[in-house]
Amino acid sequence: MSFPVIKGTGYVLVHTPDIMHHHGTTQSLERAAHPDSEYLKSLNDHTRSYEDVVAYAPNQTYIGNLHPEELRNVPTPWFQNGLENAQRVGTFGEIMPQDEFYGLMKISDAFDLVSLEEGFLKKAKEKLEAHPLFKEDVAKMGSGDTLADVERFIKDHHADPLFHEGHLVGCVKRAHDVDVSLTAHIIFENLVSKASGVLAMKHLVDKTGLDVNSIDYVIECSEEACGDMNQRGGGNFAKAIAEVVGAVNATGSDLRAFCAAPTHALIEAAALVKAGVYENVVVVAGGATAKLGMNGKDHVKKEMPLLEDVVGGFAVLVSQNDGVNPVIRTDLIGRHTVGTGSSPQAVITSLITAPLDKGGLKIIDIDKYSVEMQNPDITKPAGAGDVPEANYKMIGALGVKRGDLERADLAAFVTKHGMPGWAPTQGHIPSGIPYVGYAQQDLTTGDLNKTMIVGKGSLFLARMTNLFDGVSVVLERNSGEVEAPGTGVSKNEIKEMIVEAMKELAAQLMKE
Amino acid sequence: MDLENQNRVKTLTEKYGAENMLILLGAAEAESAGLAAETVTNGDPTFAGPLAGVQLGLKVYHAVEPEFKDAVNPDVYDEQVGMMEMVLDVDGIVEEMNNIRSEFCKY
């Protein structure tokens, strides 16, 4: 059987301190309830500089500059042990500063909904002109509005303000005067998601050297909804992102499944390629403003900086088997079904051991598991523990119950088959998908053979079902054998068949 | 404990009587189990939800405590909780739950 491959990835972060102050739900709810609270007054003292965000080791891991195994060696807490000589640009993407990102929001805005003050816009434009991926796009930014105009949009037209370094530099306007699905707040969230998705997909195209015209389909898997009052989640971020990136031969659609969406999308992209429907499918998602500073109150209480100060984004290219890149084993899929049940044991069985059983594999046959890769620097002070470690312990414990490993080897299993978490707590962003970039390296130039990507999602948050959800898929080192199109057999097998036939013919001729 | 769950506990207690209620927790950490247990006995310690200042004093146990384990079918327990029993800090959770119950539980 020939499987599709992971051909490339893009991973980006955007440092968004002012968006965190004004649009993270923890902060915006606090502002509505207690506008003079001590917490809000303390925010500036607990906000990191762009340089600190770049030097932060987990962020360097996210953009491809510090392998998870190397992150393990950086002393914790990581926010007190910034890396020297850390770079903005990484193997997979970059960490973009807020001012440039506002410019990118303007570039990504098709309806003149982003208004930037002309002086600020000029500076942002100059910076983006020097950006290798956006210098062609800066013409779309226009020349900006006066500060008086920006203030008028906010005061008279319910626009949402954009701040930079505490100063008003622009706004996002509402897109309709009465439609509750097109308020400034929703347009703001959606444009941030769209623009960070654009940034990730731009990097994917750049890093893979892919001809952007060869992208057939885009699956977007963030956690926002775009639409109007008559179709609130109508869509379609995927095509909107593809348009800005210049993928003129692509269409696409949005897939929603809370934090499990990226893994669902990866499997569906693989299915589309394997079925021959499309050759090149991009899975992409931008980040969420609402989750910025989500655990901020705990971080302030523990006298730490607010570490949830970045919006995340990623893009993955799934293509036909090239004989080189890691294959997506579409025959080794795990699913949490409606009937699975909600106990952790039932969940881990359905996602981890059920797919392994299909391939006759043991828990220890998977070299690395990518689970909920939340950064423990963020979650531990907030009382949520070390999320990836808890997942690895559960997988190991199930292995002990199955007899795949000894109980005494549980701790060693967690280290050998696990990784420290490095992803920002942006819901879908940490869920399985952050490791795909490194998996591509580890399964080609590295020494791993099999990894598993696990996505989980809390569907009950939407109040439509009490169920939890999850899917998983195995990625495997490519054997190098590629099937000839439409045959179901590899080229080598065809060669062998021809050699056999020639031998038989020769033997026949000799007899005669 | 989230506000919705506090509301449910409060409503059910009003309907059936506090003496007829038993809260079973599944939290992964002793600290978070303790906070939830405190919420349904002494009231919401964060003073954010419907149980702020409401001392229900309900019976409350964690799924890995022996009181619960001994009361259910061992095969089902092993199938549903056995793995987590291996992963969680059972002693820490039991200690925390006992502390909260001895201090605040009225039933």
HADDOCK unambig.tbl for C-alpha pairs under 7 A between the chains (distance, minus, plus):
assign (segid A and resid 343 and name CA) (segid B and resid 80 and name CA) 5.96 0.50 0.50
assign (segid A and resid 345 and name CA) (segid B and resid 80 and name CA) 5.87 0.50 0.50
assign (segid A and resid 345 and name CA) (segid B and resid 81 and name CA) 6.75 0.50 0.50
assign (segid A and resid 345 and name CA) (segid B and resid 83 and name CA) 6.00 0.50 0.50
assign (segid A and resid 346 and name CA) (segid B and resid 80 and name CA) 6.93 0.50 0.50
assign (segid A and resid 393 and name CA) (segid B and resid 87 and name CA) 5.91 0.50 0.50
assign (segid A and resid 394 and name CA) (segid B and resid 83 and name CA) 6.76 0.50 0.50
assign (segid A and resid 394 and name CA) (segid B and resid 84 and name CA) 6.74 0.50 0.50
assign (segid A and resid 394 and name CA) (segid B and resid 87 and name CA) 6.16 0.50 0.50
assign (segid A and resid 397 and name CA) (segid B and resid 83 and name CA) 5.64 0.50 0.50
assign (segid A and resid 397 and name CA) (segid B and resid 86 and name CA) 6.29 0.50 0.50
assign (segid A and resid 397 and name CA) (segid B and resid 87 and name CA) 6.67 0.50 0.50
assign (segid A and resid 398 and name CA) (segid B and resid 83 and name CA) 5.88 0.50 0.50
